[in-house]
Each structure stands twice: as C-alpha cells, then as structure tokens.
Amino acid sequence: MASAPEALYLPGVLSTEQLHLSAHYLARSQEADGVIPWFPGGHADVWDHVECAMALTVTGRLVPEHAEAARRAYLWLDGSRHPDGGWYAKYRQGRAVTELREANHAAYPAVGLFHHLLVTGDTAFAERMWPVVESGLEFVLALRGEQGEILWARSEDGSPGDHALLTVCASVHHALHCGAALGARLGRERPEWSAAADRLAELIKNDEGLFSDRSRFSMDWFYPILGGAVRDEAAKARIAERWDTFVMPGLGVRCVSDQPWVTAAESSELVMALAAMGETETGVRILRDVQHLRDADDGVYWTGYQFAEQVRWPVERSTWTSAAVILAVDALTGTTPGSRVFLHTWEQEPVGV
C-alpha cells in the first residue's frame, strides 16, 4: 500500500496551509477553458501557464481540486496548439492576441508534463499528452541556428527570429532533456532531443557570446544553472561572480541590475538553482527574504517591490509568482518526486509517488 503524500512546508518560513492558500489563487484564477492567466481577467502565456500547472500538481497531492485544475491546464495546451507547432505568445479570454510564437513557450510543456508524471505516476495521462510534448519540441528544433542555438521565436509572418537568447536556450535545454526522459518512460525514445540539449549545453558553457547581450537581467545569470546546463564548480563560480549585483539582502533578487526592483519570481527561481547546487541554506534565506511580498490576507504574492520608492511594483499579483514560490519550496525540501525536475536528479530514482 502506498504511503500518504508528505505535506509540503518550509520550516520557519511557510506552512502547508500557507502554501495551499497561495495555490488556491491559481485555481481561482483559472478560466473555464483551463487556461491560467497572469491574474484574474488578465492575459496568459504558455510558459507561465505551465509554471502554474506544476505548482497545482505539487499541492494537488493533498488538495484534489488543485490536481484537477492542473490536468485541465495541461488539456488546454492540447486544444490551443497552433497547427504548425507551438503556441501564440499571448492569449486573452481564450483568444490569441498575437501571431508570434516563442521557443521557450513551445518547449516548456515538456518540463511540466514530465513533472506531472513524476508527481502523479499517471502514465495514461502522459500518453494522452505526448503529442503536446512532441509537437512543441519539434517546433523548437525547427528554430535551430547554424551552431545549434535556438532562435528565440517564429515571427508573425512565419519567419524565424534573427538572434538567440541565453535564458531561452537554457530553458529549452532543460525541456529537451525532460522531453527525452518522458519519452523514455513511455517507450518513445528521442535520442535526437538529448543530443540537441547537449549541444546547447556546450554553447551555454563555452560560447556565451553567441547569445544576444541581456546580461543586465538576472535570469541570464542563473538560468544556465536552473536549466541544468552549468553544474558543480562552474555553477558555484557563476553564482559568486554576480551575487552582489543581483541579491539585495533582506529583500530578494533584482530582476535587472540597473533598476532598484526585486521580484518574488526571480528570487524563487534563483532558489531553485541554489537547490540544484546543494546550497539549500542559502536558498532558504533568499526565500525568507522575499516573504515581504506575500499578502498576509490571502497568501498571494505581489510581483515585485521598487525599493528606492518603497512601493510594490507593478501593482499586480501574478499567478506565476505564487507558483514559483511553491516550486521553490518543493525544490528546497525535495518533498515531491517532481522536485527532481529542478534538482536534475530524475535518473537516480524511479518514477512514482
């Protein structure tokens, strides 16, 4: 008989009840067709939608309505796919509002659906959603540049973008490995996906100048680690190099280096990267620092804080911000099997709850 799922919590920072309260916001924000917008009535994009679905999968181990909301979110991906691959970059009330299709959006369902299988053990659902993963990653690979980099998007007229972004390629690297791992568990081997991911890792580690310069963004700093391309001593050196640039003690992590603005999402994603490095104590400290963005009334996180003006900015409570906090807690504690997606340890343990 399977044991009862362990409750998710971070001692001294967040209780199980507090985390479930944050997840309730994601479920409440979900629209009738299954999409989860940035906030109730707002727009949606596939990457952040999947982030929310993963958080709901985590809390859904103890809250059945969250588990069902996660399934509905993934099913929305199937119904909203572009016939030529990928998804539109922005949706509002069920309708696309741009023809642009971004690479990282198309790739990320592979991460989410592999995560779902690890947490739930639901192979039948993974089989049902396999075409979503396959079409998304094949769309991405059609955007490869001459050296194996992934161009950031397919434009409104169908032409590929003219540059690659480091954060996008780090996220795609993660997705390709997750997609290949999911395929292996379903008897659908995709060695070409693993090979494409390995090539991306080489470029990320050894040819960073290939990517457009967005070094002012903290994501370009930690995403090569979060996505699993940079590890071990190289990861530690990378984090140390710009720690003082982006980390504001007591407040969290800057979104960009030249603005007095910290965000809960970037803070949480850095925490996940630190967890992958084994730096859990530092990760706990960062996550504790960003709790000033939590609304004590309903457990929802404000997107960010402009510390020069001492105001919350933007004045919004993005669903994906609360989702990132939940996933960061899971990565730090290893509570669910899904945490292995961000710790990059899934090959070391069997699938299942």
C-alpha positions as CSV (number, residue, x, y, z in Angstrom):
1,M,0.0,0.0,0.0
2,A,1.3,3.4,-0.9
3,S,2.0,5.8,1.9
4,A,0.2,9.1,2.3
5,P,1.8,12.0,0.5
6,E,4.1,14.1,2.6
7,A,2.9,17.6,3.4
8,L,4.8,20.5,1.7
9,Y,6.2,23.1,4.0
10,L,9.4,25.0,4.7
11,P,10.1,25.2,8.5
12,G,10.2,28.7,9.8
13,V,9.2,30.2,6.5
14,L,6.0,28.7,5.1
15,S,3.5,26.2,6.5
16,T,1.5,23.7,4.4
17,E,-1.7,25.8,5.0
18,Q,0.1,29.0,3.7
19,L,1.3,27.2,0.6
20,H,-2.1,25.7,-0.1
21,L,-3.6,29.2,0.3
22,S,-1.2,30.5,-2.4
23,A,-2.2,27.7,-4.7
24,H,-5.9,28.4,-4.2
25,Y,-5.2,31.7,-6.0
26,L,-4.0,29.8,-9.1
27,A,-7.1,27.6,-9.1
28,R,-9.4,30.6,-8.6
29,S,-7.8,32.4,-11.5
30,Q,-8.2,29.5,-13.9
31,E,-10.7,30.2,-16.7
32,A,-13.5,27.9,-17.9
33,D,-11.4,26.6,-20.8
34,G,-8.5,25.6,-18.4
35,V,-6.1,28.5,-19.1
36,I,-4.4,30.2,-16.1
37,P,-3.9,33.9,-16.8
38,W,-1.4,36.2,-15.1
39,F,-4.1,37.4,-12.8
40,P,-7.9,37.1,-13.0
41,G,-9.1,38.6,-16.2
42,G,-5.6,39.2,-17.5
43,H,-3.7,37.7,-20.4
44,A,-1.9,34.4,-20.4
45,D,1.2,32.8,-22.0
46,V,2.1,29.2,-22.2
47,W,5.3,29.3,-20.2
48,D,3.7,30.9,-17.1
49,H,0.6,28.8,-17.5
50,V,2.7,25.6,-17.3
51,E,4.5,27.0,-14.2
52,C,1.1,27.4,-12.5
53,A,0.1,23.9,-13.6
54,M,3.2,22.5,-12.0
55,A,2.6,24.3,-8.7
56,L,-1.0,23.0,-8.7
57,T,0.3,19.5,-9.3
58,V,2.5,19.8,-6.2
59,T,-0.3,20.9,-3.9
60,G,-2.7,18.6,-5.6
61,R,-1.2,15.7,-3.8
62,L,-3.3,16.8,-0.8
63,V,-5.9,19.0,-2.4
64,P,-7.9,17.2,-5.1
65,E,-9.3,20.3,-6.7
66,H,-5.8,21.5,-7.4
67,A,-4.9,18.2,-9.0
68,E,-7.9,18.5,-11.3
69,A,-7.1,22.2,-12.1
70,A,-3.6,21.1,-13.2
71,R,-5.0,18.4,-15.5
72,R,-7.4,21.0,-17.0
73,A,-4.5,23.3,-17.6
74,Y,-2.5,20.7,-19.5
75,L,-5.5,19.7,-21.5
76,W,-5.9,23.4,-22.5
77,L,-2.4,23.1,-24.1
78,D,-3.6,20.4,-26.4
79,G,-6.7,22.3,-27.6
80,S,-4.8,25.6,-28.2
81,R,-1.9,24.3,-30.2
82,H,-1.0,26.1,-33.4
83,P,-1.5,23.7,-36.4
84,D,2.1,24.4,-37.5
85,G,3.5,23.9,-34.0
86,G,4.0,25.9,-30.8
87,W,1.6,28.3,-29.2
88,Y,0.8,32.0,-29.7
89,A,2.8,34.2,-27.3
90,K,-0.2,35.8,-25.7
91,Y,-3.9,34.9,-25.1
92,R,-6.7,36.9,-23.6
93,Q,-10.1,35.4,-22.7
94,G,-9.4,32.3,-24.8
95,R,-8.2,34.2,-27.9
96,A,-4.7,34.8,-29.3
97,V,-3.7,38.4,-29.4
98,T,-0.5,38.0,-31.4
99,E,0.8,35.7,-34.2
100,L,4.3,35.5,-32.6
101,R,5.3,32.0,-31.3
102,E,8.2,31.8,-28.8
103,A,10.6,28.9,-28.5
104,N,10.6,28.7,-24.7
105,H,6.8,28.7,-24.6
106,A,6.7,25.7,-27.0
107,A,9.4,23.8,-25.1
108,Y,8.1,24.2,-21.5
109,P,5.2,21.8,-21.6
110,A,7.8,19.0,-21.8
111,V,9.0,20.1,-18.4
112,G,5.5,20.4,-17.0
113,L,4.3,17.1,-18.2
114,F,7.4,15.2,-17.1
115,H,6.9,16.8,-13.7
116,H,3.3,15.7,-13.7
117,L,4.3,12.1,-14.4
118,L,6.9,12.2,-11.7
119,V,4.5,13.5,-9.1
120,T,1.4,11.5,-10.0
121,G,2.7,8.4,-11.7
122,D,-0.2,8.8,-14.2
123,T,1.3,7.2,-17.3
124,A,-2.1,7.2,-19.1
125,F,-2.3,11.0,-18.9
126,A,1.3,11.3,-20.0
127,E,0.5,9.1,-23.1
128,R,-2.5,11.3,-23.8
129,M,-0.4,14.4,-23.6
130,W,2.6,13.1,-25.5
131,P,1.6,14.8,-28.8
132,V,1.7,18.1,-27.0
133,V,5.3,17.5,-25.9
134,E,6.4,16.1,-29.3
135,S,4.9,18.9,-31.4
136,G,6.3,21.6,-29.0
137,L,9.8,20.3,-29.1
138,E,9.8,19.7,-32.8
139,F,8.7,23.3,-33.3
140,V,11.6,24.4,-31.2
141,L,14.2,22.3,-33.1
142,A,13.0,23.8,-36.3
143,L,14.3,27.1,-34.9
144,R,17.9,25.9,-34.6
145,G,20.6,28.2,-35.9
146,E,23.8,27.2,-37.7
147,Q,25.6,26.3,-34.5
148,G,22.7,24.5,-32.7
149,E,21.5,27.5,-30.8
150,I,17.7,28.0,-30.7
151,L,16.4,31.3,-32.2
152,W,14.1,32.9,-29.8
153,A,10.8,32.9,-31.8
154,R,8.9,32.5,-35.0
155,S,7.6,35.9,-36.2
156,E,4.1,36.8,-37.2
157,D,4.9,36.2,-40.8
158,G,6.3,32.7,-40.0
159,S,10.0,33.6,-40.3
160,P,12.5,32.6,-37.6
161,G,13.9,35.2,-35.3
162,D,17.4,36.6,-36.0
163,H,19.0,36.0,-32.6
164,A,19.2,33.6,-29.7
165,L,18.8,34.4,-26.1
166,L,20.7,32.7,-23.3
167,T,17.8,32.3,-20.9
168,V,15.6,30.9,-23.6
169,C,18.2,28.4,-24.7
170,A,18.9,27.4,-21.0
171,S,15.1,26.8,-20.6
172,V,15.0,24.8,-23.9
173,H,18.0,22.7,-22.8
174,H,16.0,21.7,-19.7
175,A,12.9,21.0,-21.7
176,L,14.7,18.8,-24.3
177,H,16.2,16.6,-21.6
178,C,12.8,16.4,-19.8
179,G,11.1,15.5,-23.0
180,A,13.6,12.8,-23.8
181,A,13.2,11.4,-20.2
182,L,9.4,11.4,-20.5
183,G,9.7,9.7,-23.9
184,A,12.0,7.0,-22.5
185,R,9.4,6.2,-19.8
186,L,6.7,5.9,-22.4
187,G,8.8,3.7,-24.7
188,R,9.2,6.6,-27.2
189,E,13.0,7.2,-27.3
190,R,14.1,10.5,-28.7
191,P,17.9,10.5,-28.7
192,E,18.0,13.5,-31.0
193,W,16.4,15.6,-28.3
194,S,19.1,14.7,-25.9
195,A,21.8,15.4,-28.5
196,A,20.3,18.8,-29.2
197,A,20.2,19.6,-25.5
198,D,23.9,18.5,-25.1
199,R,24.8,20.8,-28.0
200,L,23.0,23.7,-26.3
201,A,24.9,23.0,-23.0
202,E,28.2,23.2,-24.9
203,L,27.2,26.6,-26.3
204,I,25.9,27.9,-23.0
205,K,29.1,26.9,-21.2
206,N,31.7,27.8,-23.8
207,D,30.3,30.3,-26.2
208,E,28.1,32.8,-24.3
209,G,29.0,35.5,-26.8
210,L,26.8,33.7,-29.3
211,F,23.7,35.0,-27.5
212,S,22.3,38.5,-27.5
213,D,23.6,40.5,-24.6
214,R,20.9,40.6,-21.9
215,S,23.4,40.4,-19.0
216,R,21.5,43.1,-17.1
217,F,18.8,40.5,-16.5
218,S,19.3,38.2,-13.5
219,M,17.7,35.4,-15.5
220,D,20.8,35.3,-17.8
221,W,22.9,34.9,-14.6
222,F,21.1,31.9,-13.0
223,Y,19.1,30.2,-15.8
224,P,22.1,28.2,-17.1
225,I,22.2,26.6,-13.7
226,L,18.4,26.3,-13.3
227,G,18.1,24.7,-16.7
228,G,20.9,22.2,-15.8
229,A,23.5,23.2,-18.4
230,V,26.0,24.6,-15.9
231,R,26.7,22.5,-12.8
232,D,29.1,21.7,-10.0
233,E,32.1,24.1,-9.5
234,A,31.2,26.1,-12.7
235,A,27.8,26.8,-11.2
236,K,29.3,28.0,-7.9
237,A,31.7,30.3,-9.7
238,R,28.9,31.7,-11.9
239,I,26.7,32.4,-8.9
240,A,29.6,34.0,-6.9
241,E,30.5,36.3,-9.8
242,R,27.4,38.4,-9.8
243,W,25.8,37.7,-6.4
244,D,26.4,41.2,-5.1
245,T,25.0,42.7,-8.3
246,F,21.6,41.0,-8.1
247,V,21.0,39.9,-4.5
248,M,19.6,42.5,-2.1
249,P,19.9,41.2,1.4
250,G,16.6,41.2,3.2
251,L,14.6,42.0,0.0
252,G,15.3,39.4,-2.6
253,V,16.7,39.3,-6.1
254,R,16.7,42.1,-8.7
255,C,15.1,41.5,-12.0
256,V,17.6,43.7,-13.8
257,S,20.9,45.0,-12.5
258,D,20.3,48.7,-13.2
259,Q,16.9,49.1,-11.5
260,P,16.0,49.2,-7.8
261,W,13.5,46.4,-8.2
262,V,13.3,42.9,-6.7
263,T,10.8,40.3,-7.7
264,A,9.5,37.2,-6.0
265,A,9.7,35.1,-9.1
266,E,13.3,35.7,-9.9
267,S,14.1,35.2,-6.2
268,S,12.3,31.9,-6.3
269,E,14.0,30.7,-9.5
270,L,17.4,31.6,-8.0
271,V,16.4,29.5,-5.0
272,M,15.7,26.5,-7.3
273,A,19.1,27.0,-8.9
274,L,20.7,27.1,-5.5
275,A,18.8,23.9,-4.5
276,A,20.2,22.2,-7.6
277,M,23.7,23.2,-6.4
278,G,23.0,21.8,-2.9
279,E,23.1,25.3,-1.4
280,T,19.8,24.8,0.5
281,E,20.6,27.0,3.5
282,T,21.3,30.0,1.2
283,G,18.2,29.2,-0.8
284,V,16.1,29.2,2.4
285,R,17.5,32.6,3.3
286,I,16.6,34.1,0.0
287,L,13.1,32.7,0.1
288,R,12.6,34.0,3.6
289,D,13.8,37.5,2.5
290,V,11.1,37.7,-0.2
291,Q,8.2,37.0,2.1
292,H,7.6,40.7,2.4
293,L,5.8,40.3,-1.0
294,R,3.3,37.9,0.4
295,D,-0.2,39.2,1.1
296,A,-1.0,38.0,4.6
297,D,-4.7,38.1,4.0
298,D,-4.9,35.6,1.2
299,G,-1.4,34.2,0.7
300,V,-0.9,35.7,-2.8
301,Y,2.4,37.2,-3.8
302,W,2.9,40.6,-5.3
303,T,5.1,40.5,-8.4
304,G,7.8,42.9,-7.1
305,Y,9.0,45.7,-4.9
306,Q,10.6,49.0,-6.0
307,F,12.9,49.6,-3.1
308,A,14.0,53.1,-3.9
309,E,10.4,54.4,-3.9
310,Q,9.4,51.7,-1.3
311,V,6.4,50.6,-3.3
312,R,5.1,47.4,-4.7
313,W,5.6,47.4,-8.4
314,P,4.0,46.6,-10.7
315,V,0.7,46.8,-8.8
316,E,-0.3,43.2,-9.7
317,R,-0.3,39.8,-8.1
318,S,0.9,37.4,-10.9
319,T,-0.2,33.8,-10.6
320,W,3.2,32.6,-11.8
321,T,4.9,34.4,-8.9
322,S,3.0,32.4,-6.3
323,A,3.6,29.3,-8.4
324,A,7.4,29.9,-8.4
325,V,7.4,30.2,-4.6
326,I,5.6,26.8,-4.3
327,L,8.0,25.2,-6.7
328,A,11.0,26.7,-4.8
329,V,9.8,25.2,-1.6
330,D,9.5,21.8,-3.2
331,A,13.0,22.1,-4.7
332,L,14.5,23.0,-1.3
333,T,12.7,20.3,0.6
334,G,12.5,17.5,-2.0
335,T,9.0,16.8,-0.8
336,T,7.5,15.6,-4.1
337,P,9.1,13.4,-6.8
338,G,8.6,16.4,-9.1
339,S,11.3,18.3,-7.3
340,R,13.8,16.1,-9.2
341,V,12.9,18.1,-12.4
342,F,14.6,21.2,-10.9
343,L,17.3,19.3,-9.0
344,H,18.2,17.4,-12.2
345,T,18.3,14.1,-10.3
346,W,15.5,12.2,-12.0
347,E,17.7,9.5,-13.4
348,Q,18.7,8.5,-9.9
349,E,15.3,7.4,-8.7
350,P,12.2,5.5,-10.0
351,V,9.1,7.2,-11.3
352,G,6.1,7.3,-9.0
353,V,4.6,8.9,-5.9
